[in-house]
Amino acid sequence: MALKRKFLENLKPENMKTHDGKHFTRKRSLTMSRLTTIILRCCPFSLQIRLDDFFKEIGHKEETVSKQALSKGRTYLDPNILKESFLLTSKTMSSCEDLELFKGKYRLSAMDGSEVALDNADELIEHFGGSGKNKDCAMAMASLCYDPLNNIILDGGLYEYGFSERQAARNHMAALSEIPIPEGAVNLYVCDRGYPSNELFADMIDSDARFIMRVRRKFNAAFDMVRDERRVTISHNGKKYSVRVFSITLESEEKEILVTNLPEEDLTREEAGELYFKRWRIEVKFESLKEKLELENMSGRRVVTTYQDFWAKLDIANMMAALEYATDHVIEEYTANSGNRHEQRTNENRLITKFADKYIELLTVDSAVDRGVLFEELVAEIAKRPVEVKPGRKAERKPPRKKKFCDRRKRALLAELR
């Protein structure tokens, strides 16, 4: 939180590539730092309630700023400021010395994309594109590169609807060159069936990138003929490449084909299926972003505010992941000798609620000692009500909704009750 606080305090208009030399230069109640903090908090309630709560929490409840002023101010705030805040959190978490690695030397970097439903504003449809018969349902494509072993969103991107997942993957790989990684470790990219192509295989092998991907049936006839494990040669632009191909039978009797360039000493056939299954956690992360942090419920109907909210929600997801690490540790100590039948962990719903309540205070308390005390109190409060982790539970994929659903009436009622 100290780094985040310093980042916000040092924000200047000239940090924005889009700055016109006029906005955020005069001293007003809604400064650039305050505006960024309000957006980063990602409060699900109305803009006016968010504003009133903010000024109350920083001890300036006598100051009044209208939601119209907030909306207008946001149009001049470069979304890259929010992206920089996210990258600060991502890089800080990735710099930890106790990160879990596969085989002690591979950082798992799962990549996946997901459709994001937006408000059907003309500006959003024009920029991101639309779905449906008349292309009038605003949609975007969100892509993540996620470390499933350490619960860190390493990189993200919000693109127009129908954007290539393979190109998004290339963007992630380029971005990860700037993300800290433990000394001696390398990224191991884990991808599902939407990514494989001979071109991408060739690009990754040529750049010495490590990967494991699931491929579709009939993607390659030689792949389909593999019964257990075999090396197969593929070609691209007249150059030949050797990959390892595994045929894995799932508990459901379904067969999946996995392709990797990891050497034999680092990955056996028995380990391949378990390694690929760890990719499932990025699906869980997308579900959390959409259902609990309301990724699809943007607080504005403009392109600039949509990008602001996207980066803010990735940022707060990482900050909550860091807090969850601390609360899980406390829960583990509490339950070490309790005789509980099942392992217990942090209740994510409780984590989100409690953290949102204390977010501004954690950023604005001047004393480092007081911030430390407040953080420890928050961790203890969240850890009071853990949830059980029951092994062997499986959930089937939910069919995609045909149209966007947002329980706005419920949120409006909650807002009125505050």
C-alpha positions in Angstrom: 0.0 0.0 0.0 2.9 2.3 0.6 4.0 2.0 -3.0 0.5 2.6 -4.2 0.2 5.6 -2.0 3.5 7.0 -3.3 2.4 6.4 -6.9 -0.9 8.3 -6.4 0.8 11.2 -4.6 3.3 11.6 -7.4 0.8 11.7 -10.2 1.2 14.8 -12.4 -0.7 15.9 -15.5 2.4 15.7 -17.6 2.4 11.9 -16.9 -0.4 11.6 -19.4 0.3 11.2 -23.1 -3.0 12.7 -23.8 -2.6 15.8 -21.6 -3.6 19.0 -23.3 -1.8 21.4 -20.9 -5.1 22.6 -19.4 -6.8 19.9 -17.3 -5.7 19.0 -13.7 -3.5 22.0 -13.5 -5.6 24.1 -11.2 -6.1 23.3 -7.5 -9.6 21.8 -7.1 -11.4 19.3 -4.9 -11.2 16.6 -7.5 -7.5 16.5 -8.1 -5.9 14.0 -10.5 -4.7 11.8 -7.5 -8.2 11.8 -5.9 -9.9 11.0 -9.2 -7.6 8.1 -9.8 -8.1 6.8 -6.3 -11.9 6.9 -6.7 -11.7 4.9 -9.9 -9.3 2.4 -8.4 -11.6 1.7 -5.5 -14.1 0.1 -8.0 -17.1 0.7 -5.7 -20.3 -0.9 -7.2 -22.6 1.8 -5.9 -23.6 5.0 -7.7 -21.0 7.6 -8.6 -22.5 10.2 -6.1 -22.3 7.7 -3.2 -18.8 6.8 -4.2 -17.8 10.5 -4.1 -19.5 11.2 -0.8 -17.9 8.2 0.8 -14.5 9.1 -0.5 -14.5 12.7 0.9 -15.9 11.4 4.2 -13.1 8.8 4.5 -10.4 11.3 3.8 -11.8 13.7 6.4 -13.2 16.3 3.9 -16.9 15.6 4.1 -17.6 19.3 3.8 -16.3 19.3 0.3 -18.9 18.5 -2.4 -18.3 17.2 -5.8 -21.1 16.3 -8.1 -21.2 13.1 -10.2 -21.4 15.3 -13.3 -18.0 16.8 -12.3 -16.6 13.3 -11.8 -17.9 12.1 -15.1 -16.5 15.2 -16.9 -13.1 14.9 -15.1 -12.8 11.3 -16.1 -13.0 12.1 -19.8 -9.6 13.9 -19.5 -7.8 11.2 -17.5 -5.5 9.0 -19.6 -6.5 5.3 -19.0 -2.8 4.5 -19.1 -2.5 6.0 -15.6 -4.8 3.2 -14.3 -2.7 0.7 -16.4 0.5 1.9 -14.7 -1.2 1.4 -11.3 -2.0 -2.2 -12.3 1.5 -2.8 -13.6 3.0 -1.4 -10.4 0.9 -4.0 -8.4 1.8 -6.8 -10.9 5.5 -6.1 -10.8 5.6 -5.7 -7.0 3.9 -9.1 -6.5 6.1 -10.7 -9.1 9.2 -9.5 -7.3 8.4 -11.6 -4.2 11.1 -14.1 -3.3 8.8 -16.9 -2.2 6.8 -17.4 -5.4 5.8 -21.0 -6.3 7.4 -22.3 -9.5 6.7 -25.5 -11.4 9.7 -27.8 -11.0 11.4 -24.9 -9.2 12.2 -23.1 -12.5 9.0 -22.4 -14.5 6.6 -19.6 -13.8 3.2 -20.8 -15.1 1.7 -18.1 -17.4 -1.8 -19.2 -18.4 -3.4 -17.2 -21.2 -7.0 -16.9 -22.1 -9.6 -14.6 -23.5 -13.2 -13.9 -22.6 -16.0 -11.9 -24.2 -17.1 -8.9 -22.1 -20.6 -7.4 -22.5 -20.7 -3.6 -22.5 -23.4 -1.0 -22.4 -24.9 -0.5 -25.8 -23.7 3.0 -26.3 -23.0 4.0 -29.9 -19.5 5.1 -29.0 -18.7 1.7 -27.5 -20.3 -0.2 -30.4 -18.3 1.9 -32.9 -15.0 1.3 -31.0 -15.2 -2.3 -29.8 -17.8 -3.8 -32.2 -21.0 -5.6 -31.5 -22.5 -9.1 -31.6 -25.9 -10.3 -32.6 -27.7 -10.3 -35.9 -27.5 -6.5 -36.2 -24.2 -6.1 -34.4 -25.9 -3.8 -32.0 -24.9 -5.5 -28.7 -21.6 -3.8 -27.6 -18.9 -6.5 -26.8 -15.2 -6.5 -26.2 -12.6 -9.2 -25.8 -10.6 -9.2 -22.5 -7.4 -11.2 -22.4 -5.3 -12.2 -19.4 -1.9 -13.7 -18.7 -2.2 -15.2 -15.3 0.1 -17.0 -12.9 -2.2 -19.7 -11.4 0.3 -20.9 -8.8 0.6 -17.5 -7.2 -2.8 -15.9 -8.1 -1.2 -13.0 -10.0 -2.6 -11.3 -13.1 0.7 -10.7 -14.9 -0.7 -8.8 -17.8 -4.0 -7.9 -19.5 -5.6 -6.3 -22.5 -9.0 -5.1 -23.6 -9.6 -5.4 -27.4 -12.3 -5.0 -29.9 -14.8 -7.9 -30.3 -13.3 -10.7 -32.3 -9.7 -9.8 -31.7 -7.3 -12.6 -32.4 -6.4 -14.5 -29.2 -3.0 -15.4 -30.8 -2.2 -11.8 -31.3 -3.2 -11.1 -27.7 -0.9 -13.9 -26.7 2.0 -12.3 -28.5 1.2 -9.0 -26.8 1.3 -10.8 -23.4 4.6 -12.4 -24.2 6.1 -9.0 -25.1 4.7 -7.4 -21.9 6.1 -10.2 -19.7 9.7 -9.2 -20.7 9.1 -6.2 -18.4 7.6 -8.2 -15.5 10.1 -9.4 -12.8 10.7 -13.1 -12.6 12.7 -15.1 -10.0 16.4 -15.5 -11.0 16.9 -18.5 -13.2 13.2 -19.0 -13.9 11.5 -18.8 -17.3 7.8 -18.4 -18.3 5.9 -21.5 -19.2 2.8 -20.5 -21.3 -0.3 -22.7 -20.8 -3.0 -22.2 -23.5 -6.2 -23.9 -24.5 -7.5 -25.0 -27.9 -8.1 -21.5 -29.3 -4.4 -20.7 -29.5 -2.4 -23.4 -31.3 -1.1 -22.8 -34.9 2.0 -23.9 -36.7 3.0 -20.2 -36.9 2.6 -19.6 -33.1 4.5 -22.9 -32.4 7.3 -21.7 -34.6 7.4 -18.2 -33.2 7.6 -19.5 -29.6 10.2 -22.1 -30.3 12.3 -19.6 -32.3 12.1 -17.2 -29.3 13.0 -20.0 -26.9 9.7 -19.6 -25.1 8.3 -22.7 -23.3 4.7 -23.8 -23.7 2.1 -26.5 -23.3 -1.1 -26.2 -25.3 -4.2 -28.3 -25.9 -5.1 -28.8 -29.5 -8.3 -29.6 -31.2 -9.1 -32.8 -33.0 -8.2 -32.7 -36.7 -5.7 -29.9 -36.0 -3.0 -32.2 -37.2 -3.5 -35.8 -38.4 -0.1 -36.9 -36.9 -1.2 -35.5 -33.5 -4.5 -37.4 -33.7 -2.6 -40.7 -34.3 -0.6 -40.4 -31.0 -1.7 -43.0 -28.5 0.4 -42.1 -25.5 3.4 -39.9 -26.3 5.5 -39.2 -29.4 7.7 -36.6 -31.0 6.1 -35.0 -34.1 7.7 -32.7 -36.6 5.7 -29.7 -37.9 6.7 -27.3 -40.6 6.3 -23.5 -41.0 7.8 -21.3 -43.7 10.0 -24.2 -44.9 11.5 -24.8 -41.5 10.9 -27.9 -39.4 10.2 -28.0 -35.7 10.0 -30.9 -33.3 7.3 -31.0 -30.5 6.2 -33.5 -28.0 2.6 -34.7 -28.2 0.7 -36.4 -25.4 -2.7 -38.2 -25.6 -4.3 -37.9 -22.2 -7.6 -39.7 -21.1 -9.6 -37.7 -18.6 -11.9 -39.1 -15.9 -14.8 -38.4 -18.1 -13.3 -40.7 -20.7 -12.7 -37.7 -23.0 -9.3 -37.6 -24.7 -7.2 -34.5 -24.9 -4.1 -33.8 -27.0 -1.4 -31.7 -25.4 1.6 -30.3 -27.3 4.8 -29.0 -25.6 8.4 -28.1 -26.2 9.5 -28.9 -22.6 12.3 -31.4 -22.4 11.7 -35.0 -21.2 13.5 -34.4 -17.9 11.2 -31.6 -17.0 7.8 -33.1 -18.0 6.7 -36.7 -18.1 3.4 -37.9 -19.7 1.9 -38.5 -16.2 2.7 -34.9 -15.2 1.5 -33.3 -18.5 -2.2 -33.7 -17.7 -1.8 -32.3 -14.2 0.2 -29.4 -15.4 -2.4 -28.4 -18.0 -5.2 -28.8 -15.5 -3.7 -25.9 -13.5 -4.8 -23.7 -16.4 -8.3 -24.0 -15.1 -7.6 -21.4 -12.4 -7.6 -18.7 -15.1 -11.2 -19.6 -15.8 -11.9 -19.2 -12.1 -10.2 -15.8 -12.1 -12.4 -14.6 -15.0 -15.5 -15.8 -13.2 -14.4 -13.9 -10.1 -13.7 -10.7 -12.2 -17.1 -10.9 -13.9 -19.4 -12.1 -11.1 -17.7 -10.6 -8.0 -15.8 -7.6 -9.2 -18.4 -6.9 -11.9 -16.0 -6.5 -14.8 -19.0 -6.2 -17.2 -20.6 -3.4 -15.1 -18.6 -0.4 -16.2 -19.3 2.9 -14.5 -19.3 4.9 -17.7 -20.6 4.7 -21.3 -17.5 6.1 -23.0 -14.4 4.3 -24.4 -12.1 6.2 -22.0 -14.0 5.2 -18.9 -14.3 1.6 -20.1 -10.6 1.3 -20.3 -10.2 3.1 -16.9 -12.5 0.6 -15.2 -10.9 -2.4 -16.9 -7.4 -1.6 -15.6 -8.8 -0.6 -12.2 -10.5 -3.9 -11.8 -7.4 -5.9 -12.7 -5.5 -3.8 -10.3 -7.8 -4.3 -7.4 -8.0 -8.1 -8.2 -4.3 -8.3 -7.7 -4.3 -6.2 -4.5 -7.0 -8.5 -3.1 -4.9 -11.5 -4.2 -2.0 -10.2 -2.1 -4.3 -9.6 0.8 -5.8 -13.1 0.4 -2.2 -14.6 0.7 -1.9 -12.9 4.1 -5.4 -14.1 5.3 -4.8 -17.6 4.1 -1.6 -17.7 6.1 -3.5 -16.6 9.3 -6.3 -19.1 8.6 -3.7 -21.9 8.2 -2.2 -21.0 11.6 -5.6 -20.8 13.3 -6.7 -24.2 12.0 -3.4 -26.1 12.2 -4.5 -28.1 15.2 -8.2 -27.7 15.0 -8.9 -31.2 13.7 -11.0 -29.8 10.8 -11.9 -32.5 8.2 -11.3 -30.1 5.3 -8.7 -27.4 4.5 -10.0 -23.9 5.0 -9.2 -20.7 3.1 -10.3 -17.1 2.7 -13.9 -16.3 1.9 -13.6 -14.2 -1.3 -16.9 -12.5 -0.8 -15.9 -11.4 2.7 -12.5 -10.3 1.4 -14.0 -8.1 -1.3 -16.4 -6.4 1.1 -14.0 -5.8 3.9 -11.2 -4.6 1.6 -13.5 -2.2 -0.2 -14.5 -0.7 3.1 -10.9 0.0 4.2 -9.2 0.7 0.8 -9.3 4.5 1.1 -8.2 4.5 4.7 -5.3 2.2 3.9 -4.1 4.6 1.2 -4.6 7.8 3.2 -3.3 7.1 6.7 -0.1 9.0 7.1 1.7 6.9 9.7 3.3 3.7 8.4 2.8 2.2 11.8 -0.9 3.0 11.8 -1.2 1.6 8.3 0.5 -1.6 9.5 -1.9 -1.9 12.4 -4.9 -1.2 10.2 -3.7 -3.9 7.7 -3.3 -6.5 10.5 -6.7 -5.7 11.8 -8.2 -6.1 8.4 -6.4 -9.5 7.9 -7.7 -10.8 11.2 -11.2 -9.6 10.5 -11.3 -11.3 7.1 -9.8 -14.5 8.5 -12.5 -14.9 11.1 -14.9 -16.5 8.6 -13.1 -18.9 6.3 -14.7 -21.4 3.9 -14.0 -25.1 3.5 -12.1 -26.5 0.5 -13.8 -29.8 -0.3 -11.6 -31.9 -2.5 -12.9 -33.7 -5.6 -15.7 -31.2 -6.2 -16.3 -30.5 -9.9 -18.5 -27.9 -11.6 -19.7 -28.2 -15.1 -19.2 -25.2 -17.4 -22.2 -22.9 -17.4 -23.7 -22.2 -20.8 -22.9 -18.6 -21.9 -25.7 -16.1 -21.4 -27.2 -14.9 -24.7 -27.3 -11.3 -23.4 -25.9 -9.2 -20.7 -27.5 -9.4 -17.3 -26.8 -6.8 -14.6 -28.9 -6.8 -11.4 -29.1 -3.0 -11.3 -32.3 -3.0 -9.2 -30.6 -4.9 -6.5 -27.6 -2.5 -6.5 -29.9 0.5 -6.5 -31.7 -0.9 -3.4 -28.4 -1.5 -1.6 -27.2 2.0 -2.5 -30.4 3.5 -1.0 -29.9 1.5 2.2 -26.4 2.8 2.8 
